[in-house]
Amino acid sequence: MQPSSEIDLIEYLLILYRKKKLIGVFALVGLVVGTIYAVTMPVLYRTQANIFIEEGGSGLILPAPLIGLATSAGLSLQSIPAMTRYSGYLESLSLPESIVERHPELIPRLYDISPDLPPEEREKRMKGITIEMAGGVLKGMISFEEAVLSGAISIYAVAESPEFAADVANLYVEGLREYINRHEMIKARHKQMNLEAQILNNQVELFEATKLVREYYEGKRIPETASKVTVTMQSADLVKGPEISVAYSNLDLGKPSHNPEDGDMAVLRKKTQELQEKLKSVSVTGVSPQIYLEYLNGRALLLKQLQVLLSQQYENAKIEVASAVPGFHILDSARVPRSKWKPKYQAIYTAFLLSSLGMSVLTIFGMEYFKKWRSEHS
């Protein structure tokens, strides 16, 4: 060995052997600290419930690994993980708050308020606890995980009581199902309600137009400007030649379709828009009785055609509403766990023991290096 400040491997081992008592002391201290840490940790139990959510209106969604196979077979499919599609619902703060509001008996259990306490003490501890606070505690007990191949979602609940963990997981599953169904139905119903309002308004206008035609034939309403021949048309394509004929039925409505897959909703909306624009663009002022009657009949015909288009869209919207709610399947309800989840004593003891051994080795080598440096500089 060269006379230098370096220490070879054998010297390292000899140093550690000579300091074996110090290493033992560090190991013992590490085990003691690890035991204290493990004993003071609360005992936690974890349970899980498994669910599967279908995509509303389109049936099942294939898992990602099967998309390539479906594409090679000529199918055009798109895989969106369930947790991505419904992440807004899973991470929502209003979901746990709605669960707590529906089940107020959860609040004392969330805050570990014993039912055996006197009523005054219970009321004192419950004072100041809001639905939002309890919902935040409930959300902290829940976690989610999605299986890559099957697309199933696992909902985990962690609590100090195994029974409470199972209750929380099952209540969260039921609350999630109701929450998703309600919001998906609201989105689908919004379109249907808009069409209902348009159909109602159009029926009123159609009734008024038909009433004007009937009253005209009955002689109850003859325009005061019967001798005038002035005609104002804002849409040039409605006027053909000097006789002023109005094109009321130049749109091909086709056969009504009550299947959203067969009917083109975009075409229906375009035709509806065209008819509505024509109704707004046609106006007459001071015309003869013959021209006025033609205007009334033409307006009534346009309103009838518009009613047909709106009815087709409404039927398609009802089909969309019926299929808008996704299929929510509970594969496994949460069960009461039999063994604790944390603390894991073996992992804790191993971590503290290895940490104490590492600290002892560093301390010994540091002491030896300091001694050598001190002897060389003395």
C-alpha positions in Angstrom: 0.0 0.0 0.0 1.3 3.4 -0.9 1.9 5.9 1.9 -1.0 8.2 1.0 -4.1 9.5 2.6 -6.3 7.0 0.9 -7.8 4.1 2.7 -8.4 0.8 0.8 -11.3 -1.5 1.1 -9.8 -3.7 3.8 -9.2 -0.7 6.0 -12.9 0.3 5.5 -14.1 -3.0 6.7 -11.6 -3.0 9.6 -12.9 0.4 10.7 -16.5 -0.7 10.5 -15.6 -3.8 12.5 -13.9 -1.8 15.2 -16.9 0.5 15.4 -19.5 -2.3 15.5 -20.8 -1.3 18.9 -21.5 2.2 17.5 -23.3 0.7 14.5 -25.4 -1.4 16.9 -26.3 1.7 18.9 -27.4 3.5 15.8 -29.5 0.5 14.7 -31.1 0.2 18.0 -32.0 3.9 18.1 -33.4 3.6 14.6 -35.6 0.6 15.6 -36.8 2.5 18.7 -37.7 5.6 16.7 -39.4 3.5 14.0 -41.4 1.7 16.6 -42.6 5.0 18.2 -43.5 6.3 14.7 -45.4 3.1 13.8 -47.3 3.1 17.2 -48.3 6.7 16.9 -49.6 6.3 13.3 -53.4 5.9 13.1 -54.6 2.5 11.9 -56.2 2.9 8.5 -58.5 0.6 6.5 -59.0 0.8 2.8 -61.8 -0.7 0.7 -62.8 -0.4 -3.0 -65.8 -0.5 -5.2 -65.6 -1.2 -8.9 -67.8 0.5 -11.5 -68.1 0.6 -15.3 -69.6 3.6 -17.1 -70.8 3.3 -20.7 -70.8 6.3 -23.0 -74.3 7.7 -23.3 -75.9 7.4 -26.7 -73.1 5.4 -28.4 -73.0 2.1 -26.5 -69.8 0.7 -25.2 -66.4 2.2 -25.7 -63.6 -0.2 -26.6 -60.5 -0.2 -24.4 -57.4 1.5 -26.0 -55.5 -1.8 -26.8 -58.5 -3.0 -28.9 -58.8 0.1 -31.0 -56.1 -1.0 -33.5 -57.8 -4.3 -34.0 -61.2 -2.6 -34.6 -59.5 -0.2 -37.1 -57.9 -3.0 -39.0 -61.4 -4.6 -39.3 -62.7 -1.4 -40.9 -64.4 0.1 -37.9 -63.9 3.8 -37.1 -63.9 4.0 -33.3 -62.5 6.4 -30.8 -61.4 5.3 -27.4 -61.7 7.9 -24.6 -60.9 6.6 -21.1 -63.8 6.8 -18.7 -61.9 8.8 -16.2 -61.1 11.3 -19.0 -64.7 11.5 -20.1 -66.1 11.9 -16.6 -63.1 13.6 -14.9 -65.2 16.7 -14.2 -67.7 14.6 -12.3 -65.1 12.6 -10.4 -63.1 15.7 -9.3 -66.1 17.8 -8.6 -66.4 19.4 -5.2 -70.2 19.6 -5.4 -70.5 15.8 -5.6 -69.2 15.1 -2.0 -71.1 18.1 -0.8 -74.3 16.7 -2.3 -73.7 13.3 -0.6 -73.1 15.0 2.8 -76.3 17.1 2.3 -78.3 14.0 1.5 -76.7 12.0 4.4 -76.1 14.4 7.3 -75.4 11.5 9.6 -72.0 11.3 7.9 -70.8 14.6 9.5 -70.2 13.3 13.1 -68.5 10.2 11.7 -66.3 12.3 9.5 -65.2 14.3 12.4 -65.0 11.4 14.8 -67.7 12.7 17.1 -68.9 9.8 19.3 -72.7 9.2 19.5 -72.2 8.4 23.2 -71.3 12.0 24.1 -73.8 14.2 25.9 -76.1 16.2 23.6 -74.5 19.4 24.7 -71.0 18.2 24.0 -72.1 16.8 20.6 -73.8 20.1 19.7 -70.7 22.0 20.7 -68.4 19.9 18.6 -70.8 20.1 15.6 -71.0 23.8 15.8 -69.3 25.6 12.9 -69.1 22.5 10.7 -70.5 23.3 7.3 -71.6 21.2 4.4 -68.6 22.5 2.4 -66.2 21.5 5.1 -67.6 18.1 5.5 -67.6 17.6 1.8 -63.9 18.4 1.7 -63.1 15.9 4.4 -65.2 13.3 2.5 -63.4 14.0 -0.8 -60.0 13.5 0.9 -61.0 10.0 1.8 -61.7 9.0 -1.8 -59.3 8.2 -4.6 -59.8 6.7 -8.1 -58.0 4.4 -10.4 -58.9 3.1 -13.9 -58.0 -0.3 -15.3 -56.3 0.1 -18.6 -57.7 -3.0 -20.4 -61.2 -3.2 -19.0 -61.9 0.5 -18.5 -63.4 -0.2 -15.1 -63.0 2.5 -12.4 -62.0 1.5 -8.9 -63.2 3.9 -6.1 -61.1 3.6 -3.0 -62.2 4.8 0.5 -59.8 5.1 3.4 -60.9 5.4 7.1 -59.9 4.5 10.6 -63.0 2.3 10.8 -63.4 -0.6 8.4 -67.2 -0.3 8.5 -67.1 3.4 7.8 -64.7 2.9 4.9 -67.2 0.5 3.3 -70.1 2.9 3.9 -68.3 5.8 2.4 -67.3 4.0 -0.7 -70.8 2.7 -1.3 -72.4 6.0 -0.7 -70.0 7.7 -3.0 -70.8 5.2 -5.8 -74.5 5.9 -5.4 -74.0 9.6 -5.3 -71.8 9.5 -8.4 -74.4 7.6 -10.4 -77.1 10.0 -9.5 -74.8 13.0 -10.1 -73.8 11.8 -13.6 -77.3 10.9 -14.6 -78.7 14.2 -13.5 -76.2 16.4 -15.3 -76.1 14.3 -18.5 -79.9 14.5 -18.6 -79.9 18.2 -18.1 -77.5 18.7 -21.0 -79.7 16.5 -23.3 -82.9 18.1 -22.1 -81.7 21.6 -22.8 -81.8 21.0 -26.5 -85.2 19.4 -26.3 -86.6 22.3 -24.3 -85.4 24.8 -26.9 -87.1 22.8 -29.6 -90.3 22.6 -27.5 -90.3 26.4 -27.2 -89.8 26.9 -31.0 -92.6 24.4 -31.8 -94.9 26.2 -29.3 -94.1 29.7 -30.8 -94.6 28.3 -34.3 -97.9 26.7 -33.4 -99.1 30.1 -32.2 -98.0 31.9 -35.4 -99.6 29.1 -37.5 -102.9 29.5 -35.6 -102.9 33.2 -36.1 -102.0 32.8 -39.8 -104.8 30.3 -40.4 -107.2 32.5 -38.4 -106.4 35.5 -40.7 -107.1 33.3 -43.8 -110.4 32.1 -42.4 -111.5 35.6 -41.4 -110.5 36.9 -44.8 -112.8 34.4 -46.5 -115.6 35.2 -44.1 -115.3 38.8 -45.0 -114.5 40.0 -41.5 -111.2 41.5 -42.3 -110.7 43.3 -45.7 -107.6 45.4 -45.8 -108.3 49.2 -46.0 -105.7 49.5 -48.8 -107.6 47.2 -51.1 -107.4 49.7 -54.0 -103.6 50.0 -53.7 -101.3 47.8 -55.7 -98.0 48.6 -54.0 -96.0 45.5 -52.9 -92.9 45.4 -50.9 -90.8 42.2 -50.9 -87.5 42.2 -49.1 -86.4 38.9 -50.6 -85.8 39.2 -54.4 -86.0 35.4 -55.0 -89.6 35.4 -53.8 -90.8 37.6 -56.7 -91.3 36.0 -60.2 -92.4 38.2 -63.0 -94.9 41.1 -63.1 -97.7 39.1 -61.6 -95.9 38.9 -58.3 -96.0 35.2 -57.4 -94.5 34.1 -54.1 -92.5 30.9 -54.0 -93.7 29.3 -50.8 -92.8 25.6 -51.4 -89.5 25.6 -53.2 -87.9 23.6 -50.4 -87.7 19.8 -50.7 -88.5 18.5 -47.2 -88.1 14.9 -48.1 -89.5 12.1 -45.9 -89.6 12.6 -42.2 -86.9 10.7 -40.3 -87.3 9.7 -36.7 -83.9 7.9 -36.5 -81.0 10.2 -35.7 -78.7 7.9 -37.6 -80.8 8.2 -40.8 -81.8 11.9 -40.6 -79.1 14.5 -41.1 -79.6 17.0 -38.2 -77.5 19.6 -39.9 -79.7 19.5 -43.0 -82.8 19.8 -40.9 -81.4 22.8 -39.0 -80.4 24.4 -42.3 -83.9 23.9 -43.8 -85.5 25.2 -40.6 -83.3 28.3 -40.7 -84.1 28.9 -44.4 -87.8 28.8 -43.7 -87.5 31.1 -40.7 -85.5 33.6 -42.8 -88.1 33.5 -45.5 -90.9 34.2 -43.0 -88.9 37.2 -41.8 -88.0 38.4 -45.3 -91.6 38.5 -46.8 -93.6 41.6 -46.2 -96.5 43.3 -48.0 -97.9 46.8 -47.7 -100.9 48.2 -49.3 -101.8 45.5 -51.8 -105.0 44.4 -53.5 -107.2 41.8 -51.8 -106.0 39.1 -54.2 -102.3 39.7 -53.4 -103.1 39.9 -49.7 -104.9 36.6 -49.8 -101.9 35.0 -51.6 -99.6 36.4 -48.9 -101.8 34.9 -46.1 -101.9 31.5 -47.7 -98.2 31.5 -48.4 -97.3 32.4 -44.9 -99.6 29.7 -43.5 -97.9 27.2 -45.8 -94.4 28.2 -44.7 -95.4 27.9 -41.1 -96.8 24.4 -41.7 -93.5 23.4 -43.4 -91.5 24.8 -40.5 -93.7 22.8 -38.1 -92.8 19.6 -40.0 -89.1 20.4 -39.7 -89.3 21.3 -36.0 -91.3 18.1 -35.3 -88.6 16.0 -37.0 -85.9 17.7 -34.9 -87.9 17.2 -31.8 -88.4 13.5 -32.4 -84.6 13.1 -32.9 -84.0 15.1 -29.7 -86.3 12.8 -27.8 -84.2 9.8 -29.0 -81.0 11.6 -27.9 -82.5 12.2 -24.5 -83.5 8.6 -24.1 -79.9 7.5 -24.9 -78.1 10.4 -23.2 -77.8 8.9 -19.7 -74.7 6.7 -19.7 -75.0 3.1 -18.5 -73.6 3.0 -14.9 -72.8 -0.5 -13.8 -71.7 -1.4 -10.2 -69.3 -4.4 -10.7 -68.4 -4.8 -7.1 -69.8 -3.0 -4.0 -67.4 -2.1 -1.3 -66.9 -4.7 1.4 -65.7 -4.3 5.0 -61.9 -4.8 4.9 -60.6 -7.5 7.2 -57.0 -6.4 7.5 -55.6 -2.9 8.0 -54.0 -1.0 5.1 -51.7 1.2 7.1 -49.3 1.3 8.9 -47.1 -1.3 7.3 -44.8 -2.1 10.2 -42.3 -4.2 8.2 -41.8 -1.4 5.7 -41.4 1.2 8.5 -38.9 -0.9 10.5 -36.9 -1.7 7.3 -36.8 2.0 6.3 -35.7 3.2 9.8 -33.1 0.4 10.2 -31.5 1.1 6.8 -31.5 4.8 7.5 -29.8 4.3 10.9 -27.2 2.0 9.4 -26.4 4.6 6.7 -26.1 7.4 9.2 -23.8 5.2 11.4 -21.5 4.4 8.5 -21.3 8.1 7.4 -20.6 9.1 11.0 -17.8 6.6 11.5 -16.0 7.5 8.2 -16.4 11.1 9.0 -14.8 10.6 12.4 -11.9 8.6 10.8 -11.3 11.2 8.1 -11.2 14.0 10.7 -8.7 12.0 12.8 -6.4 11.4 9.8 -6.6 15.0 8.7 -5.8 16.2 12.2 -2.8 13.9 12.5 -1.4 15.0 9.1 -1.7 18.7 10.0 -0.4 18.5 13.6 
